[in-house]
Amino acid sequence: MKTSACARYLVFFLVLTATLPAAATSFPLYNPNQTVFGADRQIETRYEDTLYDLARRYSLGSEELIRVNPGVDPWIPGAKQSILVPGRMILPKVPHEGIVVNLSEHRLYYFPKPKKKTDVPAVYTFPVSIGKMDWRTPIGVTKVIAKHKNPVWVPTASVRAEHAAQGDKLPAVVPAGPDNPLGLFALRLAAGDGTYMIHGTNNPIAVGLAVTHGCIRMYPEDIEALFELVPVGTPVRIIDEPVKVAWVDGELLLEVHPPIDAEGKTIEPDLPTFEALLEAAVGDSTVAIHWDYAREVLQRADGVLATVGLEAEIEPNPAP
């Protein structure tokens, strides 16, 4: 009887999990003032691994993983190669509501509304691709105005002209299917008169790069998960915050990502500019910053959190 019951439970569990949407990367936010979540990890590669496969497996953009493992061949890292998987993050310094996309970070955050007062708030986070060249993803606040399963792609005249110049003639309408660059799910935004979307892709290896015509592109399993979570009307805030800081137990944590230029292309950090961004992010806080180390972190811009300062103790004023 026990064996039979276990077998029935196993069958039920397998059927149930087969019907669930793709797993999302979510983290509870137990403290309303919490700004840091997740954890870095060290893994060992198998012979068949590539950094592109590992990036997707651990919810990272391809360049995000390659950047923190310099000297490792992204296509043939080899077996038993030690790889750093960055997973500890600082929340962007904006209202934690709806969808937030940080362009320099190539990352999307989703803060769902708790259904009950007793529910623990959470954040979902995914790597994304952003706009390239003259198609930079627009900064500002917009909202989700529609959701599409199996979307068709209607290339704009300018997009068709760009492809035609490269010898690639696009049809007026690309139907749903494996050749559709929108993937299987799309969230249409009010920005750009509805021409901008958050959508899937038929080219997952490019997630995390500036390769789109202004839209925000996600791994197929990530957009499927987000599609099920996000209602129409959800606010969407698109920002560009390459330098993020947080206080944890009296330590100043710094997270830095490479800046993007006016064409959405990742460029080398300008150190004086990033120093000014760090000073602005710290604000009036009383902190002793290890500036030599902080400059190293700012210049490296690899997205890995580092402790660059300590809360300074203020000497009490002597009694008169």
TORKOLBA-131614 format. One record per residue (C-alpha): x negated, y negated, z. Coordinates in steps of 0.25 Angstrom, whole numbers, plus 5000, padded with zeros to 4 digits. Last residue first. Example, Ala and Ser with C-alpha at 12.3 -4.5 7.8 and 13.67 -1.06 7.14 Angstrom:
REM residues 2
494550045029
495150185031
REM end
This chain:
REM residues 320
487447095108
487547245107
486747305095
487547335083
487747475080
486747545070
487547595058
487247735055
487047755040
487947865033
486947945025
486547945011
486248024998
486848155000
487048224987
488248274979
487848334965
488448264953
487148264945
486948114945
485448134946
485147984946
486147954957
485648074965
484248024964
484647884967
485347934980
484048004984
483247884983
484347804989
484547885002
485847805006
486047765020
487547735021
488447635027
489647635018
489947495011
490047554997
489447694995
490047704981
489547564978
488147604982
488247734974
488747654962
487647554963
486547664964
487247724951
487047604943
485647584948
485347734944
485947724930
486447874929
486147954916
487247964906
488548054904
489348014892
490747954894
490547854883
490347734892
489347804900
489447914910
488747924923
488148044928
488748094941
488348064956
488848124969
488348054982
488548094996
488348005008
488248075021
488948045034
489748175034
490148155020
490248025013
490448024998
489847964985
490147964970
489347914959
489847944944
491247884946
491947864933
493447864935
494747924929
495947924938
497048014934
498447994941
499348124940
500648084933
500848224927
500448324937
499048384939
498848524945
499248614933
498448534923
497248534933
497148684933
497248694918
496248574916
495248654925
495448784918
495148724904
493948644909
494248494908
494248374899
494548234902
494948154889
494148044884
493848104870
493048214877
491548254879
491048184891
490548314898
491048394910
491848494902
491148524889
490948674891
492448684892
492748664877
494148694874
494548584884
495548554895
496248414897
496348284904
496948194894
496748054888
497648014876
498847974884
498847834881
497347824884
497547854899
498947914903
498248054904
498648184898
498348314906
497948424896
497948574897
497548684887
496248634881
496148484876
495048524866
496048614858
495348724851
495848834860
497348794859
498248674859
498448614845
497448504840
498248394833
497748294822
496648394818
495248364821
494148354810
492848384815
491748334806
491148244817
491748114812
493048194811
492948224826
492848074830
493948034820
494848144826
494548084840
494847944835
496147984829
496648054842
496548204843
497948264846
497648384855
498748484859
498948514873
499048664878
499748614891
499948464892
500048374905
500548234904
500348094910
499148114919
498747984924
497847864922
496747784930
495447734925
494247774917
494447824902
493747944897
492747904887
493147924873
492047834866
490947934870
491448054878
492648074887
492648164899
492448314903
492948364916
492548434928
493648474938
494048434952
495348464960
495448384973
496348424985
497248364996
497648465007
499148485007
499848455020
500548335014
501048415003
500948414988
499548354989
499248264977
498248324968
496848264967
496148294954
494748274951
494148274937
492648274935
491648224924
490848154935
490648034927
492048034923
492748054937
494148104934
495148084945
496548154944
497648134954
497248064967
496048044975
495847894974
494447864969
493047884974
492848014967
492748144975
491348184979
490948324974
490248454978
490348554967
489048554960
488648694955
487148714957
486548824949
485548934953
485249024940
485449164943
485649204928
485249104917
485648954915
485948984901
486848884895
486648774905
485148794906
484748754920
483748644921
484648544928
485748614936
486548494942
486748434928
487148564921
488348584931
488948444929
488648454914
489548574913
490748514921
490948584934
492148674939
491248784944
491548884933
491548774922
490148734926
489748874927
490148904913
489348784908
488148814916
488048944909
488249084916
487949214909
486749254918
487449214931
487149084938
486849064953
487748964960
487448844969
488548774975
489048624977
490248604986
491648544984
492148414991
491748274994
492648154996
493548195008
494248075015
495648145014
495048265021
495448405016
495148385002
495348524996
494548554983
495048604970
494348664958
495448714950
495748864947
496448894933
497948904934
498549024941
499249134934
498049234934
497949204949
499349254952
499249384943
497849414950
498449394964
499749474961
498849594956
497949584968
499249574977
499849704971
498449774972
498349734987
499749784989
499449914982
498249934990
498949905003
500050005000
REM end
